[in-house]
């Protein structure tokens, strides 16, 4: 009976985590479709691993085959998505594996970190882009110049 309650808890957490992974502050049709895809993928993988963990003959090597299948599915099925969306789908599958194996707390922590990185990708990438900082310094130099002839 306890295994059934734990399984239901894993499924509910997987749905929430999949929703968070696919969340995008832009409310267009494409972001809503990505949210649905990440939620479904996380749910399916968690339900599969939740049942496999309960079986007596569970082999941990099977995890690698499922991971390869998820990567293959994402690259072939979702070829029209951009790289960030594909990474979201792969991460939803990985989180499904993690939750299905029973590491719910770790999955929630890594999901919050991943969600923050993906939703603020443009700001973080500007920190590491040297050309952006060079342009910003040039703009500040232009602002400090005084136009005496005007």
N, C-alpha and C positions, 0 to 999 in steps of 0.2 A: 504494500500500500504506500509506503514511503517513497518507493521508486517512481510510482505514478505521479505523486505530488511534485517530486523533484523534476520529472519530465515536463509536466505542465508549466512549472516555474521557468524552466529553460526555454520553452517555446515562447512564453510571454516576454521574457527578456530579449530573446532573439528578434522578435517583431519590433520591439522598441529600439534595439541597437541598429537594426536594418533601416528603420525610419530615420534615425539620427545620422547614419552614414550618408544616406541619400539626400539629406536636407540641404536646400540651397535657398538663400534669402531672396533670390529672384523667383517670383511666382509665375513662371511661364509654363507652357505645356510640356516642354522638354524636361524641365527640372522635376515636374510632378511624375513624369514617366520614369525618370531615373530613381526617384524615391520609391516608386512601386517596385521597380526591378530589384533594388537592393534589399527591400523588405522581403520580397518573395524568395530571393536567393538565400538570404540569411535564414529564413524560416525552413526552407527545404533541407539545407545542409544540416541545420541543428536537429531537425526531426530525424534525419537519417542517422546521424552520429549518436543521438540520444537513445535510439533503439539499438544500435550496434554495441554501445557500451554496456547495455544491460544483458546482451547475449554472453554466453559462457565462452565461446570460441572467438572472442574479439582479438584481432591481430593489429598491432599498432602500425605495421607496414601498410595496411590498407589506407591509412591517412594520406600517404604520399600519392597513391593512385587517385584518390578523390581530389587532391589538390591539383594534380596534373590535368584531370578532367575539367575542373573549374577554369583553369587558365586556358585550356583549349576551347571551352565553350565561350568564354568571354572574347577571345581573339577572333573566332569564326563567326559567332552569332551577332556580335555587336561591333562589326567592323566600321560602321559609319559613326560611331561615337568617338569623341576626342580622348586624349590620353588620360586626362583627369577622371573622366567618367568610367573608363576601363579600370583605372586604379580603384575607384570606389566599388565597382562590382567585385573585383578580386579581393579587396579588403572585406567586403560583406561575406564572401565565401570563407575567408580565413576566420572571421569572427564566428561564423556558423560552426566551424570545426572546433574552435576554442570553447564556445559555449556548450556544444554537444559533448565534449570531453569532460565538462564539469567545472571549468575555470571561469565562472561567471564574473567574479569581481575583477579579474585581470582584463577581461574583455571590455567591461564597462570603462575602466580607466584608459585603456588604449584607444577605445572608440572616441572618448571625449578629446583626447590629444589629437587624434587623426582628424576629427571633425573641425577642430580649431585650425589645424594646419591647412586643410583643403579650403575652408571658407575664407581664410586670410592669405591665400597663396600669392595674390598679386602684391600685397604689402610686404610679405616676407621676401619675395623674389627681388623686390626693389632694394632691399637691404644689401643683397649680394651682387647687385649689378653696378659695376664701376662706371659705366656710361651714364647711368641715371644720376649718380652723385656728382660727376663732372658737369653735367648740364645744370644741376641745381646750384653748384658753386658759381658757375658763369652767370646765372640769373641773379644771384645775390650780389655779385660784383656790379652788374648793370644797374641794380636798384640803388646802390650806394653812390653812383656817379651823379654829380650835380650838373645840370645843363645851364651854363652861364649865359649862353647866347640867346636864350629864349626870353 
